[in-house]
Amino acid sequence: MQSAGPGAFPLKSPVGAILHRFKNNKGNPTMQGNTQVIDYFKVLLRGELAARDQYFAHSRIYEDQGFTKLFTRLDHEMQEETQHADALLRRILMLGGRPDMRPNPFTPGETVPEMLQKDLATEYEVRAALREGMALCESVGDYVSRDILLAQLRDTEEDHAYWLEKQIGLIDMMGLQNYLQAQMG
């Protein structure tokens, strides 16, 4: 029998043939995922990369304007979006796909309220896309991918969108000037 390497299953055994078919270039096992799931994860990845870049731009604008608290929070959000993108990227690769690393286009906000509104709109778009992706994953029986999206959905709803909604509410309640003063140092 032909061998796939030391300690590996023979290629002619059923297990060996399956493992040989699903090896990536480094010899590590990969899966052949559902192409619809892979393609949808690519769309989600581009969205997460855009959200990361938008938070990156907004956080640096806040830092430049002296809004230290907003900078710190948005810098944290940027790092979380990077983690979301990383999870999607790793899953695409695990499923045998090739990622599309081009972020969706976006235009940074000009004012603090506009930046907060744009970030919230992005989170709402992400939330809808994650729900749609979860439904797709369930429909093809890919529950591991669904659970990755569920974790990101919880983070989006319970952390990102919630915080942004609160900030916009604070501006409405206390006025923009008082809100901005509270965001310094």
GUTI-294978 format. One line per field, with one value per residue (C-alpha): residue number from 1; residue in one letter; chain; z, y, x. Coordinates in pm, whole numbers, padded with zeros to 5 digits, always signed. Layout:
N
nr c(NUM_...)
rest c(A_...)
kette c(A_...)
up c(Z_...)
north c(Y_...)
east c(X_...)
This chain:
185
nr c(1_2_3_4_5_6_7_8_9_10_11_12_13_14_15_16_17_18_19_20_21_22_23_24_25_26_27_28_29_30_31_32_33_34_35_36_37_38_39_40_41_42_43_44_45_46_47_48_49_50_51_52_53_54_55_56_57_58_59_60_61_62_63_64_65_66_67_68_69_70_71_72_73_74_75_76_77_78_79_80_81_82_83_84_85_86_87_88_89_90_91_92_93_94_95_96_97_98_99_100_101_102_103_104_105_106_107_108_109_110_111_112_113_114_115_116_117_118_119_120_121_122_123_124_125_126_127_128_129_130_131_132_133_134_135_136_137_138_139_140_141_142_143_144_145_146_147_148_149_150_151_152_153_154_155_156_157_158_159_160_161_162_163_164_165_166_167_168_169_170_171_172_173_174_175_176_177_178_179_180_181_182_183_184_185)
rest c(M_Q_S_A_G_P_G_A_F_P_L_K_S_P_V_G_A_I_L_H_R_F_K_N_N_K_G_N_P_T_M_Q_G_N_T_Q_V_I_D_Y_F_K_V_L_L_R_G_E_L_A_A_R_D_Q_Y_F_A_H_S_R_I_Y_E_D_Q_G_F_T_K_L_F_T_R_L_D_H_E_M_Q_E_E_T_Q_H_A_D_A_L_L_R_R_I_L_M_L_G_G_R_P_D_M_R_P_N_P_F_T_P_G_E_T_V_P_E_M_L_Q_K_D_L_A_T_E_Y_E_V_R_A_A_L_R_E_G_M_A_L_C_E_S_V_G_D_Y_V_S_R_D_I_L_L_A_Q_L_R_D_T_E_E_D_H_A_Y_W_L_E_K_Q_I_G_L_I_D_M_M_G_L_Q_N_Y_L_Q_A_Q_M_G)
kette c(A_A_A_A_A_A_A_A_A_A_A_A_A_A_A_A_A_A_A_A_A_A_A_A_A_A_A_A_A_A_A_A_A_A_A_A_A_A_A_A_A_A_A_A_A_A_A_A_A_A_A_A_A_A_A_A_A_A_A_A_A_A_A_A_A_A_A_A_A_A_A_A_A_A_A_A_A_A_A_A_A_A_A_A_A_A_A_A_A_A_A_A_A_A_A_A_A_A_A_A_A_A_A_A_A_A_A_A_A_A_A_A_A_A_A_A_A_A_A_A_A_A_A_A_A_A_A_A_A_A_A_A_A_A_A_A_A_A_A_A_A_A_A_A_A_A_A_A_A_A_A_A_A_A_A_A_A_A_A_A_A_A_A_A_A_A_A_A_A_A_A_A_A_A_A_A_A_A_A_A_A_A_A_A_A)
up c(+00000_-00080_+00227_+00265_+00499_+00829_+01079_+00821_+00700_+00376_+00076_-00038_+00294_+00310_+00586_+00412_+00084_+00257_+00451_+00138_-00050_+00223_+00287_+00232_+00089_+00428_+00469_+00737_+00709_+00569_+00490_+00167_+00284_+00126_-00146_-00046_+00311_+00192_-00044_+00226_+00474_+00214_+00203_+00583_+00592_+00359_+00587_+00901_+00736_+00642_+00997_+01131_+00897_+00976_+01351_+01289_+01102_+01353_+01654_+01517_+01436_+01796_+01924_+01705_+01835_+02199_+02266_+02461_+02587_+02238_+02101_+02363_+02304_+01923_+01929_+02134_+01880_+01596_+01769_+01815_+01448_+01364_+01580_+01400_+01063_+01185_+01286_+00947_+00762_+00952_+00884_+00512_+00499_+00705_+00462_+00168_+00040_-00044_+00131_-00034_+00173_+00006_+00260_+00148_+00068_+00333_+00392_+00740_+00924_+00956_+01302_+01622_+01583_+01217_+01304_+01576_+01337_+01064_+01310_+01433_+01076_+01006_+01314_+01204_+00861_+01021_+01250_+00957_+00757_+01050_+01097_+00727_+00741_+01042_+00855_+00555_+00774_+00943_+00608_+00494_+00834_+00906_+01277_+01353_+01111_+01252_+01604_+01491_+01353_+01665_+01883_+01657_+01659_+02039_+02042_+01784_+01964_+02327_+02298_+01982_+01882_+02244_+02326_+02011_+02078_+02431_+02301_+02054_+02334_+02561_+02294_+02263_+02641_+02745_+02426_+02197_+02376_+02717_+02563_+02388_+02705_+02889_+02621_+02685_+02911)
north c(+00000_+00352_+00570_+00940_+00981_+00854_+00785_+00858_+00632_+00445_+00632_+00328_+00293_+00479_+00712_+00773_+00860_+01105_+01272_+01298_+01471_+01732_+01839_+02195_+02292_+02250_+01897_+01997_+01856_+02094_+02045_+02090_+02327_+02421_+02676_+02892_+02913_+02989_+03261_+03413_+03410_+03600_+03866_+03882_+03908_+04210_+04372_+04307_+04449_+04762_+04794_+04757_+05027_+05259_+05221_+05273_+05600_+05726_+05637_+05829_+06129_+06124_+06102_+06395_+06602_+06525_+06293_+06040_+05833_+05794_+05709_+05438_+05280_+05289_+05154_+04862_+04814_+04813_+04534_+04332_+04373_+04246_+03939_+03886_+03910_+03665_+03408_+03438_+03417_+03105_+02939_+03019_+02859_+02560_+02505_+02507_+02856_+03152_+03479_+03809_+04062_+04375_+04574_+04708_+05079_+05330_+05703_+05819_+06058_+06427_+06507_+06305_+06246_+06150_+05908_+05747_+05719_+05565_+05316_+05223_+05182_+04953_+04745_+04713_+04594_+04345_+04219_+04155_+03985_+03762_+03653_+03574_+03380_+03181_+03081_+02973_+02767_+02597_+02521_+02327_+02170_+02362_+02422_+02502_+02795_+02898_+02905_+03128_+03373_+03345_+03449_+03749_+03837_+03844_+04069_+04298_+04325_+04317_+04530_+04733_+04840_+04880_+05114_+05322_+05354_+05474_+05739_+05877_+05880_+06070_+06335_+06377_+06392_+06618_+06809_+06774_+07022_+06860_+06515_+06618_+06776_+06446_+06259_+06453_+06314)
east c(+00000_+00110_+00165_+00093_+00389_+00522_+00247_-00026_-00302_-00223_-00365_-00563_-00744_-01078_-00956_-00623_-00793_-01026_-00745_-00528_-00809_-00852_-00492_-00388_-00048_+00118_-00016_-00267_-00617_-00880_-01245_-01431_-01700_-02028_-01952_-02250_-02118_-01765_-01889_-02108_-01819_-01614_-01886_-01892_-01512_-01515_-01775_-01571_-01260_-01456_-01593_-01238_-01109_-01401_-01340_-00968_-01028_-01287_-01075_-00779_-00999_-01127_-00769_-00666_-00958_-00873_-01170_-00966_-01261_-01405_-01061_-01008_-01348_-01327_-00972_-01109_-01391_-01136_-00946_-01265_-01356_-01007_-01076_-01408_-01232_-00968_-01232_-01402_-01071_-00967_-01304_-01284_-00940_-01055_-01343_-01100_-01180_-00961_-01043_-01126_-00935_-01074_-01276_-01611_-01582_-01685_-01668_-01563_-01792_-01711_-01852_-01880_-02256_-02208_-01926_-02136_-02434_-02220_-02073_-02420_-02549_-02253_-02334_-02697_-02582_-02344_-02621_-02855_-02579_-02484_-02845_-02873_-02545_-02664_-02979_-02770_-02537_-02831_-02995_-02684_-02613_-02290_-02343_-01979_-01990_-02328_-02184_-01896_-02152_-02368_-02073_-02014_-02384_-02389_-02084_-02244_-02579_-02468_-02158_-02104_-02455_-02569_-02280_-02332_-02706_-02625_-02381_-02635_-02894_-02654_-02600_-02977_-03019_-02730_-02653_-02355_-02125_-02170_-02124_-01802_-01665_-01730_-01530_-01210_-00938)
